[in-house]
Amino acid sequence: MNLEQCENIVEIAKIGSLTKAAQNRHITLSAISQSISLLEAELGVTLFTRSRGLRAVPTAEGQAIISKANEVLMKVSELKTEAQIFSNTLSGHLRIATIPGPMHLLVKVISGFKEDFPNVKIEIFEKGPKEILDNVLHKEMDIGLMVWTESMPEKHQGIMFERLMEGKIVVGVHPNSPLALYTVITHEQLVGQTLVLYDDQYILDYVNRYLSNDGPVNILFVSNNTRAIENAVAEGLAITIGLDYSFSKTSEVTRQVMKTIELRYPDSHTKYFGSVVPAGKHASQIARRFINRLKYEFEQIK
């Protein structure tokens, strides 16, 4: 069986006539008839019941095979479309909304993407997850990058989520801190600790939910400046909380003065960092290619 034969039997089933199918396929009647006969001999199945006037009606077995052939042709069409995406020269505008933590992971991908496609204008906005979902849903952003948990549906309020990286919440402490002796920390052990936090709604919500019940939370400061947070931990002034990928590219010097420890808490579902696009709609060629670049990059650091 080949693609031409698949196209022939699908066209015959749709038209119901060998003559008209041959005309639509721009081949001779004898060629399409021979094509069907050879395929039936190869499969050992009669695909069509032929009648006077060269009418052709699929048999029961033929209907099942024609349905599969149609699926094959649809997949081939998708493959060609995908290949076309990668063969086109991209130009246009790419708007990305992301939670703050993974910004450093995007730099390499953005740099390479811009080098390959200089005609694409890229804008990045740091936002909270609720705003990201709203922006993507209303097409104000082309891609959203945020944290998703396994307890959340991957289709959510018109949004389709695609996983890029698995993550977990960790605590960053000075190596001389008593907490550094643990391999796993619970939220009860954080009560009374001085915190420096990245301005990430996911982390701030965690602190409010689990730590504020035991009294006022001592937050030294909240900042988007990762170096300031790392310095506060390095000087023993505070500890920090974040998703592990936020610390994956810390400097060698920082690793010598900050240890990350897994944080365990009651509903610690697996968390994923990934992309969000409108559900049921294809992302633009630019967005699709950028997401593919992200996938590749994150695969390298797993």
CORNORDA-V607579 format. One record per backbone hydrogen bond with DSSP energy under -1.0 kcal/mol. CO is the residue of the C=O (numbers start at 1). NH is the residue of the N-H. Records with the same first field share a line. If there is no record, write none. Layout:
CO=NH  NH
//
This chain:
2=6
3=7
4=8
5=9
6=10
7=11
8=12
9=13
10=14
11=15
12=16
16=56
17=21
18=22
19=23
20=24
21=25
22=27
28=32
29=33
30=34
31=35
32=36
33=37
34=38
35=39
36=40
37=41
38=42
39=43
40=44  45
47=59
49=57
51=54
54=18
55=51
57=49
59=63
60=64
61=65
62=66
63=67
64=68
65=69
66=70
67=71
68=72
69=73
70=74
71=75
72=76
73=77
74=78
75=79
76=80
77=81
78=82
79=83
80=84
81=85
82=86
84=88
92=121
94=123
95=142  143
96=125
97=145
98=127
100=103
102=105
106=110
107=111
108=112
109=113
110=114
111=115
112=116
113=117
117=120
119=92
121=94
123=96
125=98
128=132
129=133
130=134
131=135
132=136
133=137
134=138
135=140  141
136=139
143=97
144=276
145=99
146=274
148=272
149=152
154=161
158=279
159=156
160=277
162=275
165=273
167=271
168=244
169=263
170=242
171=261
172=240
173=259
174=177
177=180
178=181
179=182
185=264
186=189
187=190
190=193
194=239
195=220
197=223
198=200
200=204
201=205
202=206
203=207
204=208
205=209
206=210
207=211  212
211=214
212=215
217=219
218=195
221=197
223=199
225=229
226=230
227=231
228=232
229=233
230=234
231=235
232=237
233=236
239=196
240=172
242=170
243=246
244=247
247=250
251=255
252=256
254=257
259=173
261=171
262=185
265=268
267=269
270=150
271=167
272=148
273=164  165
274=146
275=162
276=144
277=160
278=281
284=288
285=289
286=290
287=291
288=292
289=293
290=294
291=295
292=296
293=297
294=298
295=299
296=300
//
